[in-house]
């Protein structure tokens, strides 16, 4: 597991999450720990190194 810090696309607070590096490409939704809005997370690992990370708001 890897701790990654990023900015929430809704409340702009700096938050962190634990991400699992055992799967190279991941897409999922996780709620912000501050404002509770759903965040679309997309990430990619290469050789156990995080090479891509996006946290976007969900269009409604």
C-alpha positions as CSV (number, residue, x, y, z in Angstrom):
1,X,0.0,0.0,0.0
2,X,1.1,3.5,-0.8
3,X,-0.2,6.8,0.8
4,X,-0.9,9.4,-1.8
5,X,-1.8,13.1,-1.1
6,X,-3.9,15.1,-3.6
7,X,-6.4,18.0,-3.7
8,X,-10.1,17.3,-3.7
9,X,-11.7,18.6,-6.9
10,X,-14.8,19.8,-4.9
11,X,-13.6,21.4,-1.6
12,X,-9.9,22.0,-2.6
13,X,-8.6,20.5,0.6
14,X,-5.4,18.4,0.6
15,X,-6.4,14.8,1.4
16,X,-4.7,11.5,1.4
17,X,-5.6,7.9,0.6
18,X,-4.0,4.5,0.7
19,X,-3.7,3.0,-2.8
20,X,-2.9,-0.6,-3.6
21,X,0.0,-1.0,-6.1
22,X,-0.8,-4.7,-6.9
23,X,-3.0,-3.7,-9.9
24,X,-1.4,-1.7,-12.6
25,X,-4.4,0.3,-13.8
26,X,-7.3,1.3,-11.5
27,X,-10.5,3.3,-11.9
28,X,-12.9,3.7,-9.0
29,X,-15.0,6.2,-7.0
30,X,-14.1,7.2,-3.5
31,X,-15.7,9.8,-1.3
32,X,-13.7,12.8,-0.1
33,X,-12.9,12.4,3.6
34,X,-13.6,16.2,4.2
35,X,-16.7,17.1,2.1
36,X,-18.0,13.6,1.3
37,X,-18.4,14.2,-2.4
38,X,-17.7,11.3,-4.8
39,X,-14.3,11.6,-6.6
40,X,-13.5,9.6,-9.7
41,X,-10.0,8.2,-9.1
42,X,-7.8,6.9,-12.0
43,X,-4.3,5.7,-11.4
44,X,-1.6,3.7,-13.0
45,X,1.5,1.9,-11.7
46,X,4.5,0.8,-13.6
47,X,7.1,-1.4,-11.9
48,X,5.3,-0.7,-8.5
49,X,5.9,3.1,-9.1
50,X,2.9,5.5,-9.4
51,X,3.2,7.0,-12.9
52,X,-0.3,8.4,-13.3
53,X,-3.0,9.8,-10.9
54,X,-6.1,11.8,-11.6
55,X,-8.9,12.8,-9.1
56,X,-11.9,14.3,-10.9
57,X,-15.3,15.4,-9.8
58,X,-18.2,13.4,-11.2
59,X,-20.4,15.1,-13.7
60,X,-24.1,15.0,-12.6
